[in-house]
Amino acid sequence: MTPRTHWNDLPLTLRTAVEARTGPVVAVGTVPHGLNCATATSLTTAEGSTFVKGVPLHDADVCAAQRWEATVNPYVLDVGPRLRWRIEADGWELLGFEHLEGRHADLSPGSADLPLVGEVLRTAQAIRAPRHISVPRFADRWTRYLGPGELRLLDGEMLLHTDTNPHNLMVTGDRVHLVDWATPALGPAWVDIAYTAVRLLEADSTPDDVRTWAARFPCWASADPQAVGAFVSANCRRWETVVGSAAARSSNARFAALLTMV
């Protein structure tokens, strides 16, 4: 997890540039969750609240992710918050989003949030990025872990989120918003269902319950079992590479459970 830089610790010129967009800040709330952004803050002004996230410009990888989030934002407004502004100043890049007053989704068995999560995923499945935006191919993430014949199984044209963890599923009222589009990819629509299914297993749903949940999505019901197998293999090999076989065992078991659901 990236260490947080608080609002008052950001450069004065940067804070001044933000207040030129928002008006004078009267209250600040640091958001503790998130892996990649170096600052994440809720700013309140006389005009309302704005969620601000940002990264230092010297960190090329996280800058690239944040810029992808800004690039795809106009195309995901049916499921996520609107980007209001983007600022580069004094070695930082900040994004200012419509503020969502809510909470993270509860993915535990029987949660009232599960139907709402299903609704936002159904809407997201229909999103395609315009052809002039060269969103990375989902298959290209897995070149170290799959052979060419397997990689083609992960090709697709839908705009994927690829990180549907509970912190990125924000509940406001009677709907869920899919936030933090920092790792978008083009691929088959069932991929986000698969990632969410793994999160449901992580939250103690049984494989039978998750199988029933996933079967409600036509894209999952029609998914090629070989493609799901390639997805599972790639994720398991990656986790073993990152944390070692022993540490990856429980996570990989959840991914492997997907093979019983197609």
Secondary structure by P-SEA (a helix, b strand, c coil): cccccccccccaaaaaaaaaacccccbbbbbcccccccbbbbbbcccbbbbbbbbbccaaaaaaaaaaaaaacccccccccccccccccccbbbbbccccccccccccccccaaaaaaaaaaaaaacccccccccccccccccccccaaaaaaaccccccccccccccbbbccccccccccccccccccaaaaaaaaaaaaaacccaaaaaaaaacccccccccaaaaaaaaaaaaaaaaaacccccaaaaaaaaaaccccc
